[in-house]
Amino acid sequence: MDLKFSHVDVLVNNLEEACDYYAQILKARISKTLVWERGGLHVRYAIALIGQERFMLVQPLAGNLKALLDSSGEGMIYRHCYSTPDIETAYDELMAAGVQPEDENGKPLARANLQSPSGARIIWLPKRFGHFSIEILEAKALEEFVEAAFA
């Protein structure tokens, strides 16, 4: 599978405080605040850019990530994210390997339903190590999304 590391997702209690900290202490560039709401999951998030490294600072408002934040606390890296030039090939390779891609709520994801609220096509691997997850995004759409988040 043709993958490139993209970013990590970090849970925070207060998005504004986390963004201020990353900006002031780590000199990160901070994107505008973004919202993801679908299937019972509702989060506010921003991208922190330090050099070429990206971090998604995620404040869950409802859903499985809110429950994870409440039980595990702030600062938890709960996801590694990768990009691929061809999300459909990645999906097919996962299925051929016996791995059923999932949606953000852990339900089986059909190849025809790879579209996310942000517009990027995306898949998640089943969680194998506690609450930790792996996300794969389509590279071109991801880069367009990141560029727009900083516009």
Secondary structure as UniProt FT lines:
FT   STRAND          4..11
FT   HELIX           15..25
FT   STRAND          29..30
FT   STRAND          34..38
FT   TURN            39..40
FT   STRAND          41..50
FT   TURN            51..52
FT   STRAND          53..62
FT   HELIX           64..72
FT   TURN            74..75
FT   STRAND          77..84
FT   HELIX           87..96
FT   TURN            97..98
FT   TURN            104..105
FT   HELIX           111..113
FT   TURN            117..118
FT   STRAND          121..124
FT   TURN            130..131
FT   STRAND          132..138
FT   HELIX           139..149
//
